[in-house]
Amino acid sequence: MGKSGAGKTSMRSIIFANYIARDTRRLGATIDVEHSHVRFLGNLVLNLWDCGGQENFMENYLSSQRDHVFKNVEVLIYVFDVESRENEKDLHYFDSSLESLKFHSPDAKIFTLIHKMDILSEEEKNVTFSEKERIISQKANNHGFQITCFPSSIWDETLYHAWSLIVHSLIPNVVLTERMLKSFTDICAADEAVIFEKATFLVIASSVIKLQQDQHRFEKISNIIKQFKLSCSKVQSNFSSLELKTNEFACLIRSFTPFTYIMIIFSEKYITNSLINFNIDQAKLEFEQLELK
């Protein structure tokens, strides 16, 4: 949910429909509620309701359609346009949505995105985000909700970071997946390992043994590899694996389970891609069984 033009449909199209950022300009305004069913990790179906943000639609959601829209909600993703000049109205609709959610779906998880952050200078970003996060969190606290707030833009990795964590909160067995990935990373003597969902390339689980400076590296890789996969499909070729080696580290990305890719980063000189591939082949059955559950 969020005001018209906030970027809701654009971000959904990039994550789930393989749009690239510049192509979202041709998307029109959403009329009322647009429903889509997205299969994620094979067996998990996300029933997404993209709610048009024009004022008359918002009023209907909060009055005549209130029971229909806010009943049985697992996750509310509320998008705030950072350049909106109607902050008070945006907050009013957000507050009313929380009130409706508290009545119909009190256990729902709530995420807010401060979107289009790319229009701000680096100096403005932190200050603006902190202030908006403070105001939004206070609104949520008034209704007894804890929220998670993200800065985001369709033009960089922040969109993948936000959506990876949102989807992560919905995945069954994700704690066990992370525990198994940690053991696997130790066995490989790797620096870190990451599992990506195959269709969206969102991060499912990660295990970091050797700390790295760039906190957003996984989301940057999500963005790069997804674009590379799309380029491969345009020439009727499927992306299966990628190997990269420098003087300091090596990286292997390859298909893992039927619904995931895995990335292994390692810097020990004695480790070879053959050893890593052997370990992946041995481990994939265990992860496939977990995926089926």
C-alpha positions as CSV (number, residue, x, y, z in Angstrom):
1,M,0.0,0.0,0.0
2,G,1.0,3.6,-0.4
3,K,0.0,6.7,-2.3
4,S,-0.3,6.7,-6.1
5,G,3.0,7.0,-7.8
6,A,5.0,5.9,-4.8
7,G,6.6,3.1,-6.9
8,K,4.8,0.0,-5.6
9,T,4.1,-1.6,-9.0
10,S,7.5,-0.7,-10.3
11,M,9.3,-2.5,-7.4
12,R,6.9,-5.5,-7.7
13,S,7.6,-5.7,-11.4
14,I,11.4,-5.6,-11.0
15,I,11.5,-8.3,-8.2
16,F,8.9,-10.7,-9.6
17,A,8.4,-10.0,-13.3
18,N,12.0,-9.4,-14.4
19,Y,11.6,-5.8,-15.4
20,I,14.7,-3.6,-15.4
21,A,14.4,-0.2,-13.8
22,R,14.2,1.9,-16.9
23,D,11.3,-0.2,-18.3
24,T,9.1,0.5,-15.3
25,R,8.4,4.0,-16.8
26,R,5.9,2.5,-19.1
27,L,3.8,1.0,-16.3
28,G,0.5,2.7,-15.7
29,A,-1.3,3.5,-12.5
30,T,-2.8,0.6,-10.6
31,I,-6.6,0.6,-10.6
32,D,-8.1,-0.6,-7.3
33,V,-6.4,-3.8,-6.2
34,E,-4.3,-5.9,-8.6
35,H,-3.9,-9.5,-7.5
36,S,-1.0,-11.8,-8.5
37,H,0.1,-15.2,-7.3
38,V,3.9,-15.6,-7.2
39,R,5.5,-19.1,-6.7
40,F,8.6,-18.7,-4.6
41,L,11.1,-21.5,-3.7
42,G,8.8,-23.9,-5.5
43,N,6.2,-24.6,-2.9
44,L,5.6,-21.2,-1.3
45,V,2.9,-19.1,-3.0
46,L,2.9,-15.4,-2.3
47,N,-0.6,-13.9,-2.8
48,L,0.3,-10.3,-3.6
49,W,-2.3,-7.5,-3.5
50,D,-1.0,-4.3,-5.1
51,C,-3.3,-1.6,-3.9
52,G,-3.8,1.5,-6.1
53,G,-3.0,4.6,-4.1
54,Q,-5.4,7.2,-5.6
55,E,-7.3,9.0,-2.9
56,N,-10.7,7.5,-3.8
57,F,-9.3,3.9,-3.7
58,M,-7.6,4.6,-0.3
59,E,-10.8,5.9,1.1
60,N,-12.7,2.7,-0.1
61,Y,-10.0,0.4,1.4
62,L,-10.5,2.0,4.8
63,S,-14.3,2.1,4.7
64,S,-16.5,-0.2,2.4
65,Q,-13.6,-2.6,1.6
66,R,-12.1,-2.7,5.0
67,D,-13.0,-6.2,5.9
68,H,-12.0,-7.5,2.5
69,V,-8.6,-5.8,2.3
70,F,-7.3,-6.1,5.8
71,K,-8.5,-9.6,6.8
72,N,-6.0,-12.5,6.9
73,V,-3.0,-10.3,6.1
74,E,0.4,-11.9,6.7
75,V,2.5,-8.9,5.7
76,L,1.8,-5.2,5.0
77,I,4.4,-3.4,2.9
78,Y,3.7,0.3,3.1
79,V,5.6,2.5,0.6
80,F,6.3,6.2,1.3
81,D,7.5,8.4,-1.6
82,V,10.4,10.4,-0.2
83,E,9.5,13.3,-2.5
84,S,5.8,13.4,-1.6
85,R,4.5,16.8,-0.7
86,E,1.5,15.3,1.1
87,N,3.3,13.9,4.2
88,E,0.3,14.5,6.5
89,K,-2.1,12.7,4.2
90,D,0.3,9.8,3.7
91,L,0.7,9.4,7.5
92,H,-3.1,9.7,8.0
93,Y,-3.7,6.8,5.5
94,F,-0.8,4.8,7.1
95,D,-2.3,5.3,10.6
96,S,-5.8,4.3,9.4
97,S,-4.3,1.2,7.7
98,L,-2.6,0.2,11.0
99,E,-5.9,0.7,12.9
100,S,-7.7,-1.6,10.4
101,L,-4.9,-4.1,10.5
102,K,-4.9,-4.2,14.3
103,F,-8.6,-5.2,14.2
104,H,-8.5,-7.7,11.4
105,S,-4.9,-9.1,11.3
106,P,-3.2,-8.2,14.6
107,D,-0.4,-10.7,14.0
108,A,0.7,-9.3,10.6
109,K,4.3,-8.2,10.1
110,I,4.7,-4.6,8.9
111,F,7.5,-3.3,6.7
112,T,7.8,0.3,5.4
113,L,9.9,1.5,2.5
114,I,11.0,5.0,2.2
115,H,11.3,4.9,-1.6
116,K,13.0,6.9,-4.4
117,M,16.0,7.6,-2.1
118,D,18.1,8.0,-5.2
119,I,16.9,11.6,-5.7
120,L,18.6,12.7,-2.5
121,S,22.3,13.5,-2.0
122,E,24.4,11.2,0.1
123,E,24.4,13.9,2.9
124,E,20.6,14.1,2.8
125,K,19.8,10.4,2.8
126,N,20.7,9.4,6.4
127,V,19.1,12.5,7.9
128,T,15.9,12.2,5.9
129,F,15.6,8.4,6.4
130,S,16.2,8.7,10.2
131,E,13.5,11.4,10.6
132,K,10.9,9.6,8.6
133,E,11.7,6.3,10.3
134,R,11.2,8.0,13.7
135,I,7.8,9.4,12.8
136,I,6.5,6.2,11.2
137,S,7.7,4.0,14.1
138,Q,5.9,6.2,16.5
139,K,2.7,5.8,14.5
140,A,3.1,2.0,14.6
141,N,4.0,2.0,18.3
142,N,0.7,3.8,19.0
143,H,-1.1,0.8,17.7
144,G,1.1,-1.8,19.3
145,F,3.1,-2.7,16.2
146,Q,6.8,-3.1,15.7
147,I,7.9,-2.2,12.2
148,T,10.9,-2.6,10.0
149,C,11.8,0.3,7.8
150,F,14.1,0.4,4.8
151,P,15.4,3.1,2.5
152,S,14.9,1.9,-1.1
153,S,15.3,2.8,-4.8
154,I,14.7,0.8,-8.0
155,W,18.1,2.0,-9.3
156,D,20.4,0.3,-6.8
157,E,20.7,-2.7,-4.5
158,T,18.6,-1.3,-1.7
159,L,15.4,-2.7,-3.3
160,Y,16.9,-6.2,-3.2
161,H,18.0,-5.8,0.4
162,A,14.5,-4.7,1.5
163,W,12.7,-7.5,-0.4
164,S,15.1,-10.2,0.6
165,L,14.4,-9.5,4.3
166,I,10.7,-9.2,3.7
167,V,10.5,-12.6,2.0
168,H,13.0,-14.1,4.5
169,S,10.4,-13.5,7.2
170,L,7.9,-15.7,5.3
171,I,10.1,-18.7,4.5
172,P,9.4,-21.9,6.6
173,N,12.5,-23.7,7.9
174,V,14.7,-20.6,7.2
175,V,16.4,-20.9,10.6
176,L,17.3,-24.6,9.9
177,T,18.5,-23.6,6.4
178,E,20.8,-21.0,7.8
179,R,22.2,-23.4,10.4
180,M,22.9,-26.0,7.7
181,L,24.5,-23.4,5.5
182,K,26.8,-22.4,8.4
183,S,27.9,-26.0,8.8
184,F,28.4,-26.3,5.1
185,T,30.5,-23.1,5.0
186,D,32.7,-24.4,7.8
187,I,33.2,-27.8,6.0
188,C,34.3,-25.9,2.8
189,A,36.7,-23.7,4.8
190,A,35.0,-20.8,2.8
191,D,34.9,-17.1,3.8
192,E,31.2,-17.0,3.2
193,A,28.3,-18.7,1.4
194,V,24.9,-17.4,0.1
195,I,21.8,-19.1,-1.1
196,F,19.7,-17.1,-3.7
197,E,16.1,-17.9,-4.8
198,K,16.3,-19.0,-8.5
199,A,13.6,-16.8,-10.1
200,T,14.0,-13.6,-8.2
201,F,17.7,-14.0,-7.1
202,L,16.7,-12.6,-3.6
203,V,18.9,-13.7,-0.8
204,I,17.4,-16.6,1.2
205,A,20.2,-17.4,3.6
206,S,23.8,-16.4,4.2
207,S,26.7,-17.5,6.3
208,V,29.7,-15.2,6.9
209,I,32.9,-16.5,8.4
210,K,35.3,-13.8,7.4
211,L,33.9,-10.3,7.7
212,Q,33.8,-8.1,4.7
213,Q,33.6,-4.3,4.4
214,D,30.7,-4.0,2.0
215,Q,27.5,-4.7,3.9
216,H,25.4,-4.6,0.7
217,R,27.5,-6.9,-1.4
218,F,24.9,-9.8,-1.6
219,E,22.2,-7.5,-2.8
220,K,24.6,-5.9,-5.4
221,I,25.4,-9.4,-6.6
222,S,21.6,-10.2,-6.8
223,N,21.1,-7.2,-9.0
224,I,24.1,-8.0,-11.3
225,I,23.5,-11.7,-11.7
226,K,19.8,-11.3,-12.3
227,Q,20.5,-8.8,-15.1
228,F,23.1,-11.3,-16.5
229,K,20.6,-14.1,-16.4
230,L,18.1,-12.0,-18.3
231,S,20.8,-11.2,-20.9
232,C,21.5,-15.0,-21.3
233,S,17.8,-15.7,-21.8
234,K,17.6,-13.1,-24.7
235,V,20.1,-15.2,-26.6
236,Q,18.3,-18.4,-25.7
237,S,20.9,-19.6,-23.3
238,N,20.4,-20.6,-19.6
239,F,22.6,-19.3,-16.9
240,S,24.1,-22.2,-14.9
241,S,27.3,-21.1,-13.3
242,L,29.9,-18.4,-13.0
243,E,33.5,-18.6,-11.7
244,L,35.7,-15.6,-10.8
245,K,39.2,-15.7,-9.5
246,T,41.5,-12.8,-8.3
247,N,44.8,-12.7,-6.4
248,E,42.9,-12.4,-3.2
249,F,39.8,-14.6,-3.5
250,A,37.8,-16.9,-5.7
251,C,34.0,-17.0,-6.2
252,L,31.8,-19.7,-7.5
253,I,28.1,-19.2,-8.3
254,R,26.1,-22.2,-9.6
255,S,22.7,-23.9,-9.6
256,F,22.1,-25.7,-6.3
257,T,18.6,-27.1,-5.6
258,P,15.8,-27.0,-8.2
259,F,14.8,-23.6,-6.8
260,T,18.1,-22.0,-5.7
261,Y,21.6,-20.9,-6.6
262,I,24.5,-21.0,-4.2
263,M,27.5,-18.7,-4.1
264,I,30.8,-19.7,-2.3
265,I,33.6,-17.2,-1.6
266,F,37.0,-18.6,-0.6
267,S,40.5,-17.2,-0.2
268,E,42.6,-20.2,1.0
269,K,44.9,-21.0,-1.8
270,Y,44.7,-24.8,-1.4
271,I,40.9,-24.8,-2.1
272,T,40.0,-25.5,-5.7
273,N,36.7,-25.1,-7.6
274,S,36.7,-28.9,-8.0
275,L,36.6,-29.4,-4.2
276,I,33.9,-26.8,-3.8
277,N,31.8,-28.3,-6.6
278,F,32.2,-31.8,-5.0
279,N,31.0,-30.5,-1.6
280,I,28.1,-28.7,-3.2
281,D,27.0,-31.9,-5.0
282,Q,27.2,-33.9,-1.7
283,A,25.2,-31.2,0.2
284,K,22.5,-30.4,-2.3
285,L,20.4,-33.5,-1.5
286,E,20.1,-32.4,2.2
287,F,19.0,-28.9,1.1
288,E,16.6,-30.3,-1.4
289,Q,14.9,-32.4,1.3
290,L,14.6,-29.3,3.5
291,E,13.1,-27.4,0.6
292,L,10.4,-30.0,0.1
293,K,9.4,-29.7,3.7
